[in-house]
Amino acid sequence: MEALIIVDMQKDFMPGGALPVPNGDKIIPRIEKYIELFKKRNALIVATRDWHPENHMSFKEYGGIWPKHCVQNTEGAEFVIKLPEDAIIISKADKPDKEAYSGFEGTNLEQILKEKGVKKVYICGVATEYCVRATALDALKLGFEVVILKDAIKGIKPEDEEKVIKELEEKGAEIATL
C-alpha cells in the first residue's frame, strides 16, 4: 500500500500568512491533482499540520526563532487544500515544550502507516528545507520507500531547496514529478 503525505499546507505558510513560503500557493493545484490520482489508486491520504498552542516554544516571544504561526483552532492553522473526508490528519508540535518538524515526531503516523500496510510514501508540501525534509528523513530511517514529489514542494530559497533534494536523493529517496 502507498500513502500520499501532504506536509503543512496551511494558511500561515502561504503568501500573506504569518510565516510564508514564497509561492507556496503555486503548488496547491498540483497537490490537489496528486490527491485525485492517489484516491484512484486507493492510497492513504495523510495531511500533517503544525498545531501549536498559544505559548509554543518555537515562537520568538517564548525564546524560539519563528513568529507566532499555526496556532490551534485559528484561521492561520487551516488547510489551504481540499482534503478528502477520509484523509488522516496528523497534528504535530502540539505541546508548548516540544518542537516537531517531522510528521513522525511525537505523533502516531508511523503506527498508522504500518497498521495499514504502507510500504511506500510520496511526500509533498512545504517547506522543503524544514518539515518536508524532516518528514522524508524520518520516513527513510523508519524503513519506508520515499518518493519526493518535486513538482509539489516549495522551499524558502531555491538554492537551499536544491541542496535538500540532493541530500534526500543521496539518502535513498526517489525524486519524481507528475
N, C-alpha and C positions, 0 to 999 in steps of 0.2 A: 504493500500500500504506500501511497505517496501523500505528502502534505504540502500545501502552499502556506508558507509563514509570511504574513504581511506585517512588517515591523513599523510600529509607531506612526501610522498615517493619521495624525491628529491635528486639529486646528492650530494649536500653538507652534507646531513645527512647519506650518505653511507661511508663505509671504503674508505679512500683516500680523502674524502671531507673535507671541512673547519670545520665542527662540526659533526664528525662521531658518529653514534650509532654503538657500536661494533656488528658485524654480522648482521647489518641492511639489508644487501643484501640477507641474507639467507631466508627472508620471501617473496621475490619477486615472486618466483614460486607459493607459497601458495596464495598470494593475486591475482595473475592472474587466479588461479583456482576459487577463490571466484567470480571474475568478470564474468567468464564464467557461473558459477552457478546462479548468480543473474540476468544476462542477460536473461537466460532461464526462470526465474521467473518474467520477465518484471518489475524488481525492478529499482528504480532510482540509478544511479551510480554517486557518488559525490567524487571529489578529492579536498582536501584542500591543500594549499601551503603557505609557508612563501613567501612573495613577497615584500621584504624590499627595500626601497630607499637606495641609497649610504650612506646617513647620518643618518641611523636609530638609535634611542636612545638605542637599546639593544646592539649595538656594543661597545666594550671596548673603542675605540677611542672617543666615544661620551658619556662616563660615564656608559655604560652598562656592562654586565658581559660576553658577548659572543664575540667570534671572528666574523669578518665580514662573513656573510653567506647568501645564497639565495637572492642575490641582483637581483632586477628586470632585466629581459632580459639578464641574464648571464647563462653560462653553469651550474653553481652550483645550479641554481634555477630550472633546467629542471627536469621533472619527469623521474623516472627510471623504471616505469611500462608502459605497453602498455594499454592506456585507450581507451575505445570505443569512436567513433566520437560524440555520444550524451551525453557523460559524462558532468556533470556540474562541472566547475572549480570554486572554492571559494578561492579568494586571501585574505590573512589576514596580519595584521601588515604592511600595505602598505603606511602608513603615517609616516613621520620621528619621530613624537612625541607620537605615540600610539603603545604600545606592545599588542600582542594578541597571547595567546597560544591556545585558543579555536577557532574552526572553526565557532562558532557562534558570536564571539566577533567582533563588528564593521563590520559585513557582513550581507548579506540578506539571509543567509542559513535557518534560522527559517521560514521566509516568503515563500521561495521556497518550503520547505518541507510541510508546511501547505497548500499551494495552490495546491500541487499535492496530498494531502490527505494522506501523510505519517504518520503512527502511530508508526512504529517500525523502529529503526535504528540499523544497525550492524556496528561496528567500528573496524577498523584495521589500522596498520601503525606504525609510530614512532613519538617521543619517548614515551614510555608508561608513564613515570613519569611526562611528561610535556604536550605535545599537545594532546596525546590520552586521558590522564586523564581529562584535562580541557574540551575537547570536550564532553566526556562522562558525566561529572558532569553537564555541561550546558544543554545537551540533557535531562537528568533526571529532572533538575529544570524546563525545559520548557514543561514537561509532556509527553515526548516520552518514549516508551518502549525502553530499551537499551540492546543490546547484544554485549559483548566484544568477539571478535574472538581471543581467546588466542593463537592459533597457527599461527596467522598472525600479532602479535605485537612484538616489540622489545624495550627493555629499555636499559638504560645506565648500570645499575647494577642489576643483577638478584635478589638480596635481596630487593632492592627498588621496583622492578617490582612486586614482590610477595605482598608487602605491599599495593601497589596501587590496584592490582587485588582484594585483600581482602576488601579494602576500598570501591571500586566501587560495589562489591557484597553486602556489608552492606548497601549501599545507594540505592540498588534496581536493579542494573544491573545484567543481566544474563551472565554467562560465558559459552562459547561454543567453539567447535572445529569442523573442517570438519569431 
